[in-house]
């Protein structure tokens, strides 16, 4: 629904999900996922939140509504009560794409900059109405001494969310009229579109950086009309630009780079903590507790078992640059 405030979710579709009972069969799950798909552009990280429900459609065992699926179902109902209001991008403006990846899902959010009236005495924005989550935006360029988006060193760690302490003065504050401490304009970021996808078994084995590049590829296919009409700036602390522009790339990376080469893509580093992404959306690699994407740092490291290959006849050595599966391998020489 389009109104003077922006693009809002259809209340009838929200009420239809809130009135649903826990599914009792596969068809009920398919109906639920279809309703969620209709509201997917408004829900942040939908694939990760509804992953226990999606897993019920993958197996061939008798249907069983699990506790994890029930918990995800109730959390989604709660989330639907506070969906954000989206905005439509202006012609030829630069849009910003934030990325997130977990062990089994990738998520993206496309945002646009907007200016609002603000009071300097207030540490937050002071719009007339709350139009959904916003971002306090810092300067466009890298911070002094900040990380370079093309550098993959220790300075590439993502900023921590929820930092405490008073917010620093906004560098994008532009005073209007006579200089004074009260009136001004601030730059914020409003969501344009949320995209998420649950990864298949083979895709879950991608490296962190490969998952983020795969997320850009999914966004370019889903939001092709935005990518063609606007310049897209990827806000990330990973060296994705260097990976995509690597002339020695092979396999999936080479195909993805060729498909993304037709778009105007920029890569920018993170700014201050206050310019982090919308609400609960985390802009970097964040493995969930139930599905960790890496080893537990609190556990003792395990020493790998040394196994020396033994060959009695002439042999070939195969190198794999992609994913492998335990079942139905397909290799050709």
FIDREN-465122 format. One record per residue (C-alpha): residue number from 1; residue in one letter; x, y, z. Coordinates in steps of 0.25 Angstrom, whole numbers, m for minus. Layout:
<rs>
(NUM "A" (X Y Z)),
...
</rs>
This chain:
<rs>
(1 "X" (0 0 0)),
(2 "X" (5 14 m4)),
(3 "X" (2 26 5)),
(4 "X" (8 39 8)),
(5 "X" (17 33 18)),
(6 "X" (23 23 8)),
(7 "X" (20 8 4)),
(8 "X" (13 0 15)),
(9 "X" (10 m14 17)),
(10 "X" (m5 m19 14)),
(11 "X" (m12 m20 28)),
(12 "X" (m21 m31 22)),
(13 "X" (m9 m40 19)),
(14 "X" (m3 m37 33)),
(15 "X" (m16 m41 39)),
(16 "X" (m17 m54 31)),
(17 "X" (m4 m59 37)),
(18 "X" (m7 m54 51)),
(19 "X" (m20 m62 50)),
(20 "X" (m14 m75 46)),
(21 "X" (m13 m87 55)),
(22 "X" (0 m95 55)),
(23 "X" (0 m104 42)),
(24 "X" (m4 m118 44)),
(25 "X" (0 m123 30)),
(26 "X" (10 m119 19)),
(27 "X" (m1 m112 11)),
(28 "X" (m3 m102 23)),
(29 "X" (12 m100 23)),
(30 "X" (12 m97 8)),
(31 "X" (1 m87 11)),
(32 "X" (8 m80 22)),
(33 "X" (21 m79 14)),
(34 "X" (13 m73 2)),
(35 "X" (7 m62 12)),
(36 "X" (21 m59 17)),
(37 "X" (26 m58 3)),
(38 "X" (16 m47 0)),
(39 "X" (22 m39 11)),
(40 "X" (36 m42 9)),
(41 "X" (40 m29 5)),
(42 "X" (36 m23 18)),
(43 "X" (43 m34 27)),
(44 "X" (57 m33 31)),
(45 "X" (65 m46 30)),
(46 "X" (52 m54 27)),
(47 "X" (60 m66 22)),
(48 "X" (68 m67 35)),
(49 "X" (56 m65 44)),
(50 "X" (47 m75 37)),
(51 "X" (58 m85 34)),
(52 "X" (52 m96 44)),
(53 "X" (38 m94 36)),
(54 "X" (45 m96 22)),
(55 "X" (53 m108 27)),
(56 "X" (39 m115 28)),
(57 "X" (37 m114 13)),
(58 "X" (51 m121 10)),
(59 "X" (50 m135 17)),
(60 "X" (41 m147 12)),
(61 "X" (39 m152 26)),
(62 "X" (24 m151 32)),
(63 "X" (20 m137 36)),
(64 "X" (23 m132 50)),
(65 "X" (22 m118 55)),
(66 "X" (34 m116 63)),
(67 "X" (37 m107 75)),
(68 "X" (47 m99 67)),
(69 "X" (36 m97 56)),
(70 "X" (26 m92 67)),
(71 "X" (36 m83 73)),
(72 "X" (39 m77 59)),
(73 "X" (24 m76 56)),
(74 "X" (21 m68 69)),
(75 "X" (33 m59 67)),
(76 "X" (29 m56 53)),
(77 "X" (15 m52 57)),
(78 "X" (21 m43 67)),
(79 "X" (30 m37 57)),
(80 "X" (18 m34 48)),
(81 "X" (13 m24 58)),
(82 "X" (24 m14 55)),
(83 "X" (27 m15 40)),
(84 "X" (35 m3 35)),
(85 "X" (30 7 25)),
(86 "X" (38 6 12)),
(87 "X" (42 18 3)),
(88 "X" (43 19 m12)),
(89 "X" (56 23 m18)),
(90 "X" (58 36 m25)),
(91 "X" (63 36 m40)),
(92 "X" (78 34 m41)),
(93 "X" (81 35 m26)),
(94 "X" (91 25 m20)),
(95 "X" (85 14 m12)),
(96 "X" (93 6 m1)),
(97 "X" (93 m9 0)),
(98 "X" (96 m15 14)),
(99 "X" (99 m30 14)),
(100 "X" (98 m41 25)),
(101 "X" (101 m55 25)),
(102 "X" (99 m67 34)),
(103 "X" (102 m82 34)),
(104 "X" (89 m85 25)),
(105 "X" (84 m72 20)),
(106 "X" (88 m59 14)),
(107 "X" (80 m45 15)),
(108 "X" (81 m32 9)),
(109 "X" (74 m18 11)),
(110 "X" (74 m7 1)),
(111 "X" (73 7 7)),
(112 "X" (73 21 2)),
(113 "X" (77 34 8)),
(114 "X" (67 44 13)),
(115 "X" (68 58 20)),
(116 "X" (59 62 31)),
(117 "X" (58 74 41)),
(118 "X" (65 71 54)),
(119 "X" (68 79 67)),
(120 "X" (82 79 71)),
(121 "X" (79 78 85)),
(122 "X" (73 65 83)),
(123 "X" (82 53 81)),
(124 "X" (73 46 72)),
(125 "X" (64 50 61)),
(126 "X" (51 58 63)),
(127 "X" (41 55 52)),
(128 "X" (26 58 53)),
(129 "X" (23 43 52)),
(130 "X" (31 30 53)),
(131 "X" (32 24 39)),
(132 "X" (39 12 43)),
(133 "X" (54 9 46)),
(134 "X" (64 19 41)),
(135 "X" (79 20 41)),
(136 "X" (87 32 47)),
(137 "X" (97 34 35)),
(138 "X" (111 39 36)),
(139 "X" (120 44 25)),
(140 "X" (120 38 12)),
(141 "X" (136 36 11)),
(142 "X" (144 27 20)),
(143 "X" (147 31 34)),
(144 "X" (160 37 37)),
(145 "X" (169 25 40)),
(146 "X" (158 16 37)),
(147 "X" (159 3 29)),
(148 "X" (160 2 14)),
(149 "X" (150 m6 7)),
(150 "X" (160 m13 m1)),
(151 "X" (169 m17 10)),
(152 "X" (167 m30 17)),
(153 "X" (175 m28 30)),
(154 "X" (172 m27 44)),
(155 "X" (165 m14 43)),
(156 "X" (154 m20 35)),
(157 "X" (146 m25 48)),
(158 "X" (132 m20 47)),
(159 "X" (127 m10 57)),
(160 "X" (120 m15 69)),
(161 "X" (105 m12 70)),
(162 "X" (99 m5 82)),
(163 "X" (110 3 87)),
(164 "X" (107 11 99)),
(165 "X" (111 26 102)),
(166 "X" (106 39 96)),
(167 "X" (105 40 81)),
(168 "X" (115 49 74)),
(169 "X" (111 61 67)),
(170 "X" (106 57 53)),
(171 "X" (116 62 42)),
(172 "X" (105 63 32)),
(173 "X" (97 73 40)),
(174 "X" (95 85 31)),
(175 "X" (90 98 38)),
(176 "X" (79 106 31)),
(177 "X" (77 121 31)),
(178 "X" (84 128 42)),
(179 "X" (94 120 50)),
(180 "X" (88 115 63)),
(181 "X" (88 103 72)),
(182 "X" (73 98 69)),
(183 "X" (70 97 55)),
(184 "X" (77 88 45)),
(185 "X" (76 76 35)),
(186 "X" (80 62 37)),
(187 "X" (83 51 27)),
(188 "X" (76 38 31)),
(189 "X" (75 25 23)),
(190 "X" (61 18 20)),
(191 "X" (59 4 15)),
(192 "X" (55 2 1)),
(193 "X" (54 m13 0)),
(194 "X" (58 m26 9)),
(195 "X" (63 m38 2)),
(196 "X" (67 m52 8)),
(197 "X" (69 m66 4)),
(198 "X" (72 m79 11)),
(199 "X" (84 m86 5)),
(200 "X" (84 m100 m1)),
(201 "X" (93 m111 5)),
(202 "X" (104 m108 m5)),
(203 "X" (104 m93 m3)),
(204 "X" (105 m94 12)),
(205 "X" (120 m98 10)),
(206 "X" (124 m85 3)),
(207 "X" (134 m76 10)),
(208 "X" (129 m64 18)),
(209 "X" (133 m55 6)),
(210 "X" (127 m64 m4)),
(211 "X" (114 m64 3)),
(212 "X" (114 m48 3)),
(213 "X" (117 m48 m12)),
(214 "X" (106 m58 m14)),
(215 "X" (97 m49 m6)),
(216 "X" (100 m38 m16)),
(217 "X" (97 m47 m28)),
(218 "X" (84 m51 m22)),
(219 "X" (80 m36 m19)),
(220 "X" (84 m32 m33)),
(221 "X" (75 m43 m39)),
(222 "X" (63 m40 m30)),
(223 "X" (65 m24 m31)),
(224 "X" (70 m24 m45)),
(225 "X" (61 m11 m48)),
(226 "X" (68 m4 m36)),
(227 "X" (82 m8 m40)),
(228 "X" (80 m4 m54)),
(229 "X" (74 10 m51)),
(230 "X" (83 14 m39)),
(231 "X" (97 13 m34)),
(232 "X" (98 3 m23)),
(233 "X" (108 5 m12)),
(234 "X" (112 m8 m4)),
(235 "X" (115 m4 11)),
(236 "X" (124 m15 16)),
(237 "X" (137 m17 23)),
(238 "X" (141 m29 15)),
(239 "X" (150 m27 2)),
(240 "X" (139 m31 m7)),
(241 "X" (144 m22 m18)),
(242 "X" (158 m28 m19)),
(243 "X" (151 m42 m20)),
(244 "X" (142 m38 m31)),
(245 "X" (153 m31 m39)),
(246 "X" (163 m42 m37)),
(247 "X" (167 m46 m51)),
(248 "X" (171 m60 m46)),
(249 "X" (158 m63 m41)),
(250 "X" (152 m76 m46)),
(251 "X" (139 m85 m44)),
(252 "X" (127 m78 m38)),
(253 "X" (134 m65 m34)),
(254 "X" (138 m63 m49)),
(255 "X" (124 m65 m53)),
(256 "X" (118 m56 m42)),
(257 "X" (128 m45 m46)),
(258 "X" (124 m45 m60)),
(259 "X" (109 m45 m57)),
(260 "X" (111 m33 m47)),
(261 "X" (121 m25 m57)),
(262 "X" (109 m19 m64)),
(263 "X" (104 m11 m52)),
(264 "X" (110 1 m45)),
(265 "X" (115 m4 m32)),
(266 "X" (123 3 m21)),
(267 "X" (129 m2 m9)),
(268 "X" (130 6 4)),
(269 "X" (135 3 18)),
(270 "X" (127 4 30)),
(271 "X" (126 18 37)),
(272 "X" (123 20 52)),
(273 "X" (114 11 60)),
(274 "X" (102 21 59)),
(275 "X" (102 18 44)),
(276 "X" (100 3 45)),
(277 "X" (88 m3 38)),
(278 "X" (73 m3 41)),
(279 "X" (68 m8 54)),
(280 "X" (72 m23 56)),
(281 "X" (79 m25 43)),
(282 "X" (94 m28 45)),
(283 "X" (102 m24 33)),
(284 "X" (113 m34 34)),
(285 "X" (116 m49 36)),
(286 "X" (108 m53 48)),
(287 "X" (107 m68 51)),
(288 "X" (95 m71 59)),
(289 "X" (96 m79 72)),
(290 "X" (88 m91 68)),
(291 "X" (96 m92 54)),
(292 "X" (110 m86 57)),
(293 "X" (118 m83 45)),
(294 "X" (131 m86 51)),
(295 "X" (138 m93 62)),
(296 "X" (135 m89 77)),
(297 "X" (146 m80 82)),
(298 "X" (144 m85 96)),
(299 "X" (147 m99 93)),
(300 "X" (161 m105 92)),
(301 "X" (167 m106 78)),
(302 "X" (167 m120 72)),
(303 "X" (180 m125 66)),
(304 "X" (177 m130 52)),
(305 "X" (181 m145 49)),
(306 "X" (193 m146 40)),
(307 "X" (190 m156 29)),
(308 "X" (200 m158 18)),
(309 "X" (195 m162 5)),
(310 "X" (200 m176 0)),
(311 "X" (200 m178 m15)),
(312 "X" (204 m191 m22)),
(313 "X" (201 m187 m36)),
(314 "X" (201 m175 m45)),
(315 "X" (190 m165 m40)),
(316 "X" (183 m152 m43)),
(317 "X" (182 m141 m33)),
(318 "X" (168 m133 m34)),
(319 "X" (167 m119 m28)),
(320 "X" (153 m114 m25)),
(321 "X" (149 m99 m25)),
(322 "X" (135 m100 m22)),
(323 "X" (125 m109 m13)),
(324 "X" (124 m124 m12)),
(325 "X" (113 m133 m7)),
(326 "X" (113 m146 0)),
(327 "X" (103 m152 m10)),
(328 "X" (103 m153 m25)),
(329 "X" (117 m147 m28)),
(330 "X" (119 m143 m43)),
(331 "X" (133 m141 m47)),
(332 "X" (139 m141 m61)),
(333 "X" (153 m140 m67)),
</rs>
